[in-house]
Amino acid sequence: MSEKEKMLAGKLYDPSDEELLKLRLNARLLTEELNTTSVEFQQKRVEIIRHLFGTTGDNIHIESYFNCDYGSNIHVGDNFYANFGCVILDVAEVKFGKNCLLAPQVGIYTATHPLDPIERNSGLELAKPITIGDNCWIGGHAVINPGVTLGNNVVVASGAVVTKSFGDNIVIGGNPAKVLKEISVKP
């Protein structure tokens, strides 16, 4: 397996691999271009996002500053909005359903490191994918950790640290996040 294949499979991989270095450089250049393109040129900004991300739906909007590792591992559905200061460490796939909103300073992190200090000091890393369902709203300064799946219609309270997966139709918050209330979804 290549280092990229290992990375996407959730196995230990070497981030200093030449292919991965080139892919991260490409993402840095595209995010730099996005972050310095005026809001007066929305269509140009959308074109940059479509080139950066793996897949996109219609009606996508990202406020600057935005940062990611690869970009190509991010997949967003229709009506995606990320407010100021969003960081998505997309070492593994990050999938958003349709109608997702990210408030300012949201962090979505697939990247992780070995717990064993000797293994961690070797420089090898790993990642776990994150999936966010349809109609989700992630509040300001919330953090979504590696391997988390959120169902449809989930609201994540501001400042929450989400360390495990949750199902549909709930509000979660706290550190670590827990269910605060259920949401009654109208048909």
Backbone bond lengths (Angstrom), bond angles and torsions (degrees), N, CA, C in turn:
res aa  C-N    CA-C-N  psi(-1)  N-CA   C-N-CA  omega(-1)  CA-C   N-CA-C  phi
1 M - - - 1.454 - - 1.532 109.66 -
2 S 1.313 115.43 143.11 1.466 119.30 173.77 1.529 108.14 -73.86
3 E 1.323 116.26 165.25 1.470 120.08 177.81 1.532 110.26 -62.50
4 K 1.317 117.77 -35.87 1.470 121.13 177.16 1.523 110.44 -64.86
5 E 1.325 117.09 -43.82 1.471 120.61 178.42 1.521 110.82 -62.43
6 K 1.336 116.87 -42.07 1.468 120.50 176.53 1.529 110.31 -60.82
7 M 1.328 116.29 -45.08 1.456 121.75 -178.82 1.525 110.68 -57.89
8 L 1.327 115.80 -49.93 1.471 120.26 -177.21 1.523 112.30 -70.95
9 A 1.329 117.82 -20.95 1.467 122.20 178.63 1.527 112.03 -88.25
10 G 1.334 117.90 -0.88 1.446 120.86 179.32 1.515 114.08 80.34
11 K 1.315 117.18 17.71 1.466 122.15 179.05 1.527 109.50 -97.12
12 L 1.334 115.93 162.22 1.456 119.43 174.42 1.519 109.25 -59.67
13 Y 1.321 116.18 135.89 1.462 121.37 -178.87 1.520 109.15 -142.52
14 D 1.329 114.96 163.82 1.457 122.08 -179.50 1.530 109.37 -99.32
15 P 1.349 118.70 108.32 1.464 120.80 -177.85 1.524 113.87 -69.22
16 S 1.328 117.65 -10.91 1.469 119.68 178.85 1.533 112.10 -87.92
17 D 1.335 116.79 5.45 1.458 121.80 176.63 1.532 109.89 -57.67
18 E 1.323 116.05 139.48 1.472 121.90 -175.06 1.536 112.36 -57.82
19 E 1.327 118.24 -43.73 1.463 121.29 179.53 1.531 110.74 -61.67
20 L 1.329 116.73 -43.82 1.462 120.31 -179.45 1.530 111.27 -67.77
21 L 1.321 117.21 -37.27 1.470 120.34 175.99 1.522 111.03 -60.14
22 K 1.339 116.88 -42.64 1.468 120.84 179.48 1.526 111.22 -66.03
23 L 1.320 116.62 -41.23 1.461 120.26 179.70 1.530 111.44 -65.21
24 R 1.329 117.01 -40.68 1.470 119.76 177.51 1.512 111.44 -67.49
25 L 1.314 117.94 -37.88 1.470 120.97 176.52 1.520 110.18 -61.60
26 N 1.316 117.27 -44.37 1.457 121.11 177.82 1.531 110.72 -57.81
27 A 1.326 116.91 -44.40 1.469 120.55 178.92 1.519 111.18 -64.21
28 R 1.326 117.21 -40.17 1.473 120.19 178.91 1.524 111.00 -63.17
29 L 1.322 116.01 -40.80 1.464 119.68 179.75 1.528 111.19 -66.96
30 L 1.331 117.14 -41.19 1.465 120.15 179.36 1.529 111.70 -69.21
31 T 1.332 117.67 -40.01 1.469 118.47 178.19 1.524 110.80 -69.22
32 E 1.320 116.94 -34.14 1.470 120.25 175.00 1.530 109.68 -62.01
33 E 1.335 116.06 -43.45 1.465 119.79 178.50 1.527 110.58 -64.22
34 L 1.323 116.99 -44.06 1.464 120.61 178.50 1.524 110.72 -60.35
35 N 1.320 116.25 -47.01 1.463 120.89 -175.47 1.519 113.87 -69.70
36 T 1.322 117.08 -16.40 1.472 119.99 179.07 1.527 112.73 -109.64
37 T 1.332 117.26 2.70 1.464 120.79 176.32 1.524 108.48 -87.71
38 S 1.302 116.82 125.91 1.455 122.50 -176.25 1.527 111.65 -58.40
39 V 1.322 114.83 147.12 1.463 120.65 174.93 1.520 111.69 -64.46
40 E 1.330 116.64 -14.27 1.472 120.27 175.52 1.529 111.59 -68.38
41 F 1.330 116.78 -16.17 1.464 121.39 -176.94 1.530 110.08 -115.26
42 Q 1.330 114.87 62.88 1.466 120.45 -175.90 1.531 112.85 -59.24
43 Q 1.321 117.43 -41.15 1.464 118.87 -178.76 1.527 111.11 -63.15
44 K 1.313 117.45 -39.35 1.464 121.49 176.70 1.532 110.15 -62.91
45 R 1.324 117.07 -41.52 1.470 121.14 178.55 1.524 110.47 -61.97
46 V 1.322 116.67 -42.48 1.471 120.32 178.36 1.525 110.50 -63.55
47 E 1.316 117.30 -41.21 1.470 120.57 177.86 1.527 111.48 -60.43
48 I 1.304 117.11 -40.72 1.466 120.99 178.32 1.530 109.75 -63.64
49 I 1.331 116.84 -45.38 1.472 120.99 179.54 1.525 110.22 -61.17
50 R 1.325 117.07 -43.64 1.470 120.13 179.83 1.532 111.24 -63.54
51 H 1.309 117.10 -33.09 1.463 121.24 177.69 1.532 110.71 -75.05
52 L 1.315 117.10 -33.56 1.460 122.72 -178.19 1.524 112.22 -76.05
53 F 1.336 117.32 -48.59 1.465 121.79 -173.93 1.524 111.64 -78.47
54 G 1.345 114.62 157.07 1.461 120.55 177.13 1.516 111.38 -65.17
55 T 1.336 117.14 -49.86 1.464 122.31 175.97 1.529 108.62 -146.51
56 T 1.333 115.05 151.28 1.459 120.79 177.97 1.517 109.63 -140.82
57 G 1.326 114.14 148.74 1.447 119.72 170.59 1.514 109.45 -90.25
58 D 1.322 115.41 -162.36 1.460 121.41 177.68 1.529 110.12 -87.90
59 N 1.323 115.35 156.07 1.462 122.68 174.76 1.530 111.78 61.27
60 I 1.328 115.32 67.73 1.465 121.11 178.05 1.527 108.82 -112.87
61 H 1.332 115.24 142.40 1.453 120.07 -178.87 1.525 108.63 -147.46
62 I 1.326 115.82 128.61 1.461 121.79 177.15 1.519 108.47 -129.31
63 E 1.321 115.23 125.22 1.460 120.91 175.79 1.529 108.69 -79.62
64 S 1.306 116.51 149.63 1.461 120.77 173.79 1.528 107.64 -83.93
65 Y 1.220 119.33 147.05 1.444 131.43 3.59 1.518 110.29 -91.35
66 F 1.319 113.83 139.65 1.458 122.46 178.31 1.523 107.26 -126.65
67 N 1.323 116.60 141.10 1.459 121.15 176.77 1.516 110.62 -138.01
68 C 1.335 115.60 147.38 1.460 122.09 175.21 1.521 108.80 -151.70
69 D 1.332 116.11 169.12 1.465 120.64 178.90 1.522 112.36 -83.91
70 Y 1.333 116.51 -52.42 1.466 121.34 -174.47 1.524 112.56 -122.73
71 G 1.317 117.80 -32.52 1.453 121.24 -177.75 1.508 112.74 77.93
72 S 1.313 116.76 -46.21 1.460 121.63 -176.32 1.524 112.41 -65.49
73 N 1.321 118.21 -15.36 1.462 121.56 178.74 1.525 112.16 -96.25
74 I 1.339 117.07 8.54 1.468 122.50 178.10 1.525 108.27 -102.27
75 H 1.321 115.40 130.04 1.469 122.28 -179.26 1.524 108.08 -130.20
76 V 1.332 116.66 119.91 1.462 121.11 -177.57 1.520 110.65 -121.91
77 G 1.336 115.09 143.84 1.455 120.70 176.71 1.517 111.33 -86.56
78 D 1.329 115.58 -171.09 1.461 121.97 178.39 1.529 110.20 -60.75
79 N 1.331 114.89 149.64 1.467 122.48 173.14 1.526 112.06 59.51
80 F 1.321 115.63 57.47 1.461 122.19 178.56 1.524 109.02 -102.82
81 Y 1.333 116.42 133.30 1.458 121.13 178.80 1.520 109.49 -136.24
82 A 1.335 116.65 128.65 1.465 122.53 173.86 1.515 108.02 -122.56
83 N 1.319 116.56 123.56 1.452 122.11 -178.73 1.527 110.46 -81.39
84 F 1.322 117.14 -175.87 1.462 123.99 -173.36 1.527 113.04 -54.79
85 G 1.324 115.96 139.70 1.453 121.62 169.88 1.506 116.79 76.23
86 C 1.314 118.44 21.52 1.461 121.58 179.68 1.538 110.30 -73.01
87 V 1.333 116.05 137.47 1.462 122.29 175.15 1.520 108.26 -126.77
88 I 1.328 115.90 123.58 1.464 121.14 175.70 1.522 107.62 -121.66
89 L 1.335 116.18 109.72 1.459 120.65 175.55 1.517 107.12 -88.16
90 D 1.321 115.39 93.45 1.464 122.62 -172.13 1.524 111.85 -96.83
91 V 1.322 116.26 56.74 1.456 120.69 175.19 1.530 108.77 -69.02
92 A 1.324 116.96 -36.70 1.464 123.69 169.05 1.532 106.80 -107.68
93 E 1.318 116.41 175.34 1.466 119.63 -179.16 1.527 111.48 -67.11
94 V 1.330 114.52 141.19 1.461 122.91 171.92 1.522 105.61 -122.92
95 K 1.322 115.93 116.85 1.465 121.17 -177.47 1.522 110.32 -116.45
96 F 1.336 115.29 128.26 1.457 122.71 175.61 1.519 108.59 -113.25
97 G 1.324 117.00 137.46 1.450 120.55 172.62 1.518 109.95 -75.00
98 K 1.306 115.90 -162.94 1.461 119.88 179.31 1.529 110.09 -86.35
99 N 1.331 114.70 156.35 1.465 122.80 176.40 1.527 113.10 61.56
100 C 1.322 116.55 47.62 1.468 120.84 178.94 1.527 110.37 -104.63
101 L 1.329 114.89 138.43 1.458 122.66 -179.08 1.520 109.28 -123.74
102 L 1.337 116.21 131.34 1.452 121.52 175.30 1.522 107.93 -116.65
103 A 1.313 116.96 123.76 1.464 122.28 178.51 1.531 109.64 -76.00
104 P 1.336 117.87 177.71 1.465 119.58 -178.37 1.533 113.05 -61.14
105 Q 1.333 113.75 146.90 1.461 123.17 172.64 1.526 114.65 63.61
106 V 1.326 118.33 25.57 1.467 120.66 176.41 1.528 109.20 -72.81
107 G 1.341 115.92 139.12 1.452 122.16 176.38 1.517 110.58 -119.62
108 I 1.318 116.00 125.95 1.471 121.73 178.93 1.523 106.37 -123.16
109 Y 1.334 115.83 113.41 1.455 120.75 -167.61 1.524 111.96 -123.28
110 T 1.332 117.15 108.51 1.466 120.21 173.72 1.515 111.23 -86.78
111 A 1.326 117.40 -21.29 1.458 122.65 -174.87 1.525 111.23 -71.95
112 T 1.331 114.82 140.36 1.460 120.71 175.95 1.529 108.51 -148.15
113 H 1.302 115.77 174.93 1.464 121.20 -177.15 1.520 109.20 -134.52
114 P 1.319 117.85 156.09 1.465 120.45 177.20 1.531 110.73 -59.55
115 L 1.333 115.82 145.98 1.454 120.22 177.62 1.524 111.39 -75.32
116 D 1.319 116.71 -35.71 1.457 121.07 179.62 1.526 109.18 -65.58
117 P 1.349 118.88 124.46 1.465 120.26 -174.89 1.524 113.99 -63.39
118 I 1.309 118.57 -34.76 1.465 120.29 179.42 1.522 109.81 -67.11
119 E 1.319 115.75 -44.99 1.466 119.70 177.82 1.531 110.83 -64.79
120 R 1.329 116.79 -40.54 1.473 121.16 179.22 1.530 110.66 -63.78
121 N 1.318 117.01 -40.45 1.460 120.89 -179.50 1.521 113.19 -71.16
122 S 1.327 117.38 -11.33 1.462 120.66 177.26 1.523 111.60 -69.91
123 G 1.342 116.57 -17.21 1.460 120.86 -178.74 1.517 113.83 94.16
124 L 1.335 117.06 -8.68 1.460 119.32 177.59 1.528 109.83 -73.10
125 E 1.324 115.21 147.72 1.462 121.58 -178.96 1.522 109.49 -131.35
126 L 1.325 116.22 173.90 1.449 121.43 172.84 1.526 109.24 -151.45
127 A 1.314 115.97 173.24 1.461 120.34 -177.16 1.521 110.06 -150.39
128 K 1.327 114.80 157.57 1.461 122.10 177.25 1.526 107.81 -132.22
129 P 1.339 117.56 133.74 1.469 120.73 -176.22 1.526 113.13 -66.71
130 I 1.323 114.86 158.13 1.467 122.78 176.94 1.523 107.88 -126.83
131 T 1.328 115.64 135.91 1.468 121.63 177.78 1.521 108.78 -127.40
132 I 1.328 115.35 128.53 1.458 122.94 177.54 1.529 106.93 -117.09
133 G 1.325 117.37 126.16 1.459 121.40 -176.27 1.520 113.55 -73.10
134 D 1.333 115.16 -169.63 1.461 122.39 178.42 1.533 110.60 -73.69
135 N 1.325 115.78 151.28 1.469 123.32 171.06 1.522 113.16 59.98
136 C 1.315 117.33 39.17 1.464 121.01 179.92 1.520 110.71 -100.67
137 W 1.318 115.03 146.49 1.447 122.84 178.22 1.519 107.24 -128.53
138 I 1.322 116.71 120.00 1.462 122.06 -178.22 1.523 107.40 -109.35
139 G 1.331 116.23 118.04 1.458 122.58 -174.60 1.515 113.80 -72.55
140 G 1.319 115.44 164.29 1.455 123.46 -176.39 1.516 113.94 -55.53
141 H 1.316 115.11 138.34 1.463 124.28 178.43 1.523 113.20 63.63
142 A 1.321 118.42 14.49 1.472 120.39 174.86 1.524 108.86 -74.44
143 V 1.329 115.31 151.85 1.457 122.29 178.44 1.525 108.05 -125.18
144 I 1.330 115.09 129.30 1.463 121.27 174.88 1.531 106.40 -108.94
145 N 1.325 116.68 119.95 1.462 122.25 -174.38 1.530 113.01 -89.46
146 P 1.347 116.50 166.56 1.467 121.47 -176.72 1.532 112.92 -54.70
147 G 1.336 115.29 139.48 1.455 122.18 173.87 1.508 116.34 83.12
148 V 1.326 118.17 3.02 1.467 122.04 -176.05 1.531 110.71 -81.45
149 T 1.327 115.64 139.73 1.461 123.53 169.41 1.519 107.72 -121.84
150 L 1.330 116.54 128.81 1.457 121.84 174.19 1.517 108.00 -112.29
151 G 1.333 116.09 134.72 1.454 120.76 179.96 1.513 112.23 -72.60
152 N 1.315 115.65 -166.28 1.462 122.41 179.35 1.525 110.44 -78.58
153 N 1.333 115.72 149.57 1.467 122.70 173.12 1.522 112.68 62.42
154 V 1.319 117.01 36.55 1.466 121.17 179.21 1.524 109.10 -96.80
155 V 1.326 115.74 135.94 1.455 122.65 172.41 1.524 107.07 -112.02
156 V 1.325 115.46 126.05 1.464 121.44 178.15 1.533 106.83 -104.71
157 A 1.325 116.93 119.53 1.467 121.37 -177.55 1.525 111.11 -65.44
158 S 1.307 115.25 153.65 1.462 121.19 177.62 1.521 110.57 -55.64
159 G 1.331 115.26 137.82 1.452 121.01 177.02 1.515 115.55 78.02
160 A 1.321 118.21 0.59 1.466 120.70 -179.18 1.520 110.51 -66.87
161 V 1.324 115.13 149.21 1.453 122.24 172.44 1.518 106.36 -118.66
162 V 1.334 115.59 106.45 1.463 121.44 -173.66 1.526 108.51 -93.76
163 T 1.323 115.55 111.91 1.461 121.98 -175.37 1.518 113.46 -109.86
164 K 1.344 117.02 -6.74 1.467 120.93 179.07 1.518 109.37 -144.00
165 S 1.310 116.33 169.92 1.463 122.44 -176.86 1.526 111.51 -82.34
166 F 1.350 114.74 153.13 1.460 122.07 178.60 1.517 109.22 -137.29
167 G 1.337 116.16 154.16 1.454 122.34 179.34 1.519 113.21 -84.18
168 D 1.323 116.10 -156.88 1.455 124.27 -173.44 1.532 113.01 -83.43
169 N 1.341 114.69 158.91 1.463 124.06 164.13 1.525 114.71 59.00
170 I 1.336 116.03 50.10 1.461 119.41 -179.86 1.521 110.60 -141.05
171 V 1.334 114.54 160.39 1.457 122.74 168.43 1.521 105.74 -108.10
172 I 1.332 116.37 129.23 1.455 120.48 177.92 1.519 109.20 -121.81
173 G 1.318 116.09 152.00 1.456 120.15 178.44 1.508 111.03 -167.64
174 G 1.330 115.97 169.36 1.444 122.57 178.29 1.517 112.18 100.57
175 N 1.346 114.19 -178.32 1.460 121.76 179.89 1.526 108.72 -138.11
176 P 1.338 116.86 104.25 1.460 127.50 -1.98 1.532 110.24 -74.76
177 A 1.332 114.61 155.70 1.465 120.08 -177.04 1.526 111.27 -62.20
178 K 1.327 114.34 143.19 1.468 122.22 175.26 1.522 107.52 -140.53
179 V 1.310 116.83 166.93 1.458 121.20 179.74 1.522 109.40 -69.58
180 L 1.335 115.78 126.00 1.461 121.56 177.28 1.520 111.32 -97.82
181 K 1.336 116.17 -35.64 1.468 120.05 178.27 1.520 108.96 -166.97
182 E 1.314 114.69 160.70 1.457 121.07 174.22 1.522 109.10 -93.45
183 I 1.309 115.87 153.25 1.459 122.43 179.98 1.524 108.00 -110.39
184 S 1.309 116.44 127.40 1.460 121.00 174.11 1.528 107.71 -85.82
185 V 1.312 116.32 113.57 1.464 121.16 -178.60 1.513 108.59 -92.09
186 K 1.348 114.99 124.96 1.461 120.39 179.63 1.522 109.33 -77.44
187 P 1.344 116.79 137.26 1.486 119.17 -179.72 1.504 113.55 -65.09
